């Protein structure tokens, strides 16, 4: 039986709560993302160029999308979700973000038959995204991230 593939889309700046996180917070995020390494997962992480030199070398197996400017990382992930035939290639999509900009792309994927999950830190999840996702997991802190994924 073929393993179902999962696309994990990580909004790094949402995960670390900004473009300039402390070294400790960034280290926690890198460890959390590293737990997602699995042959059946494709992990895409988006961020502005500000974080690029601090994280890219630590997760060389991740597909990186760099875009700066207002909502740059979000727009890079929206592009992946809407323009890369995701529903044809993946049975599951896990989005690590709480931003409402992802509500429509996630709803469209669910309508196409893809199982959708959102992982967000408690208090950071937009109402629109909560309604669009089939499954929502809110964590209290980054250490719980692996259990949620």
C-alpha positions as CSV (number, residue, x, y, z in Angstrom):
1,X,0.0,0.0,0.0
2,X,1.3,3.4,-1.0
3,X,2.0,5.9,1.8
4,X,-0.2,8.9,1.7
5,X,1.9,12.0,1.2
6,X,1.6,15.1,3.4
7,X,2.6,18.7,2.6
8,X,3.6,20.6,5.7
9,X,3.6,24.4,5.1
10,X,5.3,26.3,7.8
11,X,5.0,30.1,8.2
12,X,8.2,30.5,10.1
13,X,7.6,34.1,11.2
14,X,4.2,33.2,12.6
15,X,5.8,30.3,14.4
16,X,8.5,32.5,16.0
17,X,6.2,35.5,16.3
18,X,8.1,37.9,14.2
19,X,10.9,38.5,11.8
20,X,13.6,39.0,14.5
21,X,13.1,36.2,17.1
22,X,15.6,35.6,19.9
23,X,18.2,32.8,19.4
24,X,16.3,30.6,21.9
25,X,12.9,31.0,20.1
26,X,14.5,30.3,16.7
27,X,16.3,27.3,18.1
28,X,13.0,25.9,19.4
29,X,11.4,26.4,16.1
30,X,14.2,24.7,14.2
31,X,13.9,21.7,16.6
32,X,10.1,21.6,16.1
33,X,10.4,21.7,12.3
34,X,13.1,19.0,12.4
35,X,10.6,16.6,14.0
36,X,8.6,16.7,10.7
37,X,11.3,15.0,8.7
38,X,9.7,11.9,7.2
39,X,9.9,10.3,3.7
40,X,6.2,10.9,3.2
41,X,6.3,14.6,4.1
42,X,7.3,17.5,2.0
43,X,8.1,20.4,4.3
44,X,8.0,23.9,2.9
45,X,9.0,26.7,5.1
46,X,8.5,30.4,4.2
47,X,10.0,33.5,5.8
48,X,11.4,36.9,4.9
49,X,15.1,37.1,3.9
50,X,15.9,38.4,7.4
51,X,15.8,34.9,8.9
52,X,17.4,33.2,5.9
53,X,21.0,33.3,7.1
54,X,20.0,32.2,10.6
55,X,18.1,29.1,9.7
56,X,18.6,27.8,6.1
57,X,21.8,25.9,6.9
58,X,20.2,24.2,9.9
59,X,17.4,22.5,7.9
60,X,19.0,21.7,4.5
61,X,16.3,19.1,3.7
62,X,13.5,21.7,3.8
63,X,12.2,23.5,0.8
64,X,12.6,27.2,1.5
65,X,10.5,30.0,0.1
66,X,12.0,33.5,0.9
67,X,9.9,36.6,0.3
68,X,10.1,39.9,2.1
69,X,7.7,42.8,2.4
70,X,4.2,42.9,4.0
71,X,2.9,39.4,4.2
72,X,5.8,38.1,2.1
73,X,6.2,34.7,3.7
74,X,2.4,34.3,3.8
75,X,2.1,35.1,0.1
76,X,5.0,32.7,-0.7
77,X,3.1,29.9,1.0
78,X,-0.2,30.9,-0.6
79,X,1.5,30.5,-4.0
80,X,2.6,27.0,-3.1
81,X,-0.9,26.0,-1.9
82,X,-2.7,27.5,-4.9
83,X,-0.3,27.1,-7.9
84,X,1.4,23.7,-7.4
85,X,-1.4,21.1,-7.9
86,X,-1.3,20.3,-4.2
87,X,-4.6,18.5,-4.1
88,X,-3.4,16.1,-6.9
89,X,-0.1,15.4,-5.2
90,X,-0.9,15.2,-1.5
91,X,-3.6,13.5,0.6
92,X,-2.9,15.8,3.5
93,X,-1.9,19.4,4.1
94,X,-0.7,20.6,7.5
95,X,-0.4,24.3,7.8
96,X,1.6,25.7,10.7
97,X,0.3,29.3,11.0
98,X,-2.6,31.2,12.4
99,X,-3.0,33.8,9.7
100,X,-6.3,34.3,8.1
101,X,-4.8,34.8,4.6
102,X,-4.6,31.0,4.4
103,X,-8.4,30.5,4.9
104,X,-9.4,30.5,1.2
105,X,-6.6,28.3,-0.1
106,X,-7.1,25.8,2.7
107,X,-10.9,25.7,2.1
108,X,-10.3,25.1,-1.6
109,X,-8.0,22.2,-0.8
110,X,-10.5,20.7,1.5
111,X,-13.2,21.0,-1.1
112,X,-10.9,19.2,-3.5
113,X,-10.7,16.2,-1.1
114,X,-7.4,17.0,0.7
115,X,-7.4,16.6,4.4
116,X,-6.5,19.9,6.0
117,X,-5.0,20.5,9.5
118,X,-3.9,23.8,11.0
119,X,-1.4,23.9,13.9
120,X,-1.2,27.2,15.7
121,X,-0.2,28.5,19.0
122,X,-3.0,29.3,21.4
123,X,-4.4,32.8,20.9
124,X,-2.8,33.2,17.4
125,X,-5.4,31.5,15.2
126,X,-7.6,33.7,13.1
127,X,-11.4,33.0,13.1
128,X,-11.5,32.5,9.3
129,X,-8.7,30.0,9.4
130,X,-10.3,28.1,12.2
131,X,-13.5,27.7,10.1
132,X,-11.6,26.7,6.9
133,X,-9.6,23.9,8.4
134,X,-11.0,20.4,8.9
135,X,-8.8,19.9,12.0
136,X,-7.4,22.6,14.2
137,X,-4.7,21.9,16.8
138,X,-3.7,24.7,19.2
139,X,-0.6,24.3,21.2
140,X,0.4,26.1,24.3
141,X,4.0,26.3,23.4
142,X,6.4,25.2,20.7
143,X,7.5,22.1,22.6
144,X,4.0,20.6,22.0
145,X,4.4,21.1,18.2
146,X,5.7,17.6,17.5
147,X,2.8,15.9,19.3
148,X,0.4,18.0,17.3
149,X,2.0,17.3,13.9
